[in-house]
Amino acid sequence: MKKLLFFVLISCTLISCSHNKAENVENAFYYWKSDAGYLDKKEDSAVKNLRIHKLYVKFFEVESNAMMGNIPISKTDLGEYSWWSDNKLTMEIVPVVYLKNEVFLKSSKDEIDTLVSNVYHLIKKYEKEKFTKALPVSEIQMDCDWTLKSKDNYFYFLRQLKKISGQQLSCTLRLYPYKYPEQMGVPPVDKAMLMCYNLINPMERKDKNSILDNEELSAYLDKERKYPVHLDIALPIYSWMHVFQNDHFTNVLYPENTIKKILKPVKPMWYEVTKDTVINNAYLRVGDNVKFEEMNAAKIHEAIKIIKDHVVFDRNITVSLFHLDKNQLNNYNYETLSRFYSDFSK
């Protein structure tokens, strides 16, 4: 009896400590810049050293305009990808289009049909002009924070885009629709990218790190789930600053580490500007308040453990870090970045 009880306890312990893991992990980055025509030396080095073979590149955004309807904005200058000829790597580019949720709240079916045609046409135009001959494009990704009210129109858009493109279609998936698929629906795509960051509205919870709070992550990943669509994983490696002037939010900045030289700590994550300075074309004045939300390796590894404990993977997955930027890369060495990928197969 004692032996039987012992083996039961051991079995329960092993089950409770079990982790989901993938057999093969494809290393990827998001590339979310307005000027994507070349890679900085640091970025190019990261691509090579981390064996990156896939880049999710934002092509443009779509918003709803009262006068002009659904229009593309924030188009990325893709340049000519001159860096490609020097990399000697097999690189896949995944065009990403960010669509504001309001587009699907305000559009009729006819307007969505027009939107599908326009989005696909602009993607193909970019491909043809910039890099189709050098870089294969077999997948396109849509990025939208859809809601219950916009779900039907957004899913209709995805189905029609899949029909017209004939390409593999993916979309981003926030944690709320991941946790509640019965209510929020399952997007009609080939695969989804589970976005494990931006969990909290930064204006509502000023005491929390809105990029990644692992208590919040655990609340969404509260039990083991197998999502109906293939899942890839996106993780944050960026840090940012929310600037408040006279207690009013004014800007989001992606600073270099040297910015802390002019910041005086006030309380956790909060600082006061001690010297007038200009950063990213924004003017910071003495006395401005800054919420500096930072990421570090320990927080990301903790998030990976939470994900592995609760998300059931397929054998082959893509893990993409957000995003490929020289200033953000300076916060990590290549060994640390490599582990963010490899931990999913351990």
Sequence and secondary structure as in RCSB ss.txt:
>XXXX:A:sequence
MKKLLFFVLISCTLISCSHNKAENVENAFYYWKSDAGYLDKKEDSAVKNLRIHKLYVKFFEVESNAMMGNIPISK
TDLGEYSWWSDNKLTMEIVPVVYLKNEVFLKSSKDEIDTLVSNVYHLIKKYEKEKFTKALPVSEIQMDCDWTLKS
KDNYFYFLRQLKKISGQQLSCTLRLYPYKYPEQMGVPPVDKAMLMCYNLINPMERKDKNSILDNEELSAYLDKER
KYPVHLDIALPIYSWMHVFQNDHFTNVLYPENTIKKILKPVKPMWYEVTKDTVINNAYLRVGDNVKFEEMNAAKI
HEAIKIIKDHVVFDRNITVSLFHLDKNQLNNYNYETLSRFYSDFSK
>XXXX:A:secstr
 HHHHHHHHHHHHHHHT     SEEEEEEEE  SB SS  HHHHHHHHHTT  EEEEEEEEEEEETTTEEEEES 
 B TT TTHHHH S  EEEEEEEE HHHHHH  HHHHHHHHHHHHHHHHHHIIIIITTTS   EEEEE    TTT
HHHHHHHHHHHHHHH SEEEEEE HHHHH HHHH   SSSEEEEE    S TTT TTS SS  HHHHHHHS S B
  SSEEEEEEE   EEEEEETTEEEEEE   GGGGGGEEEEETTEEEE S EEETTEEE TT EEEEE   HHHH
HHHHHHHHHHB   SEEEEEEE   HHHHTTS HHHHHHHHHGGG 
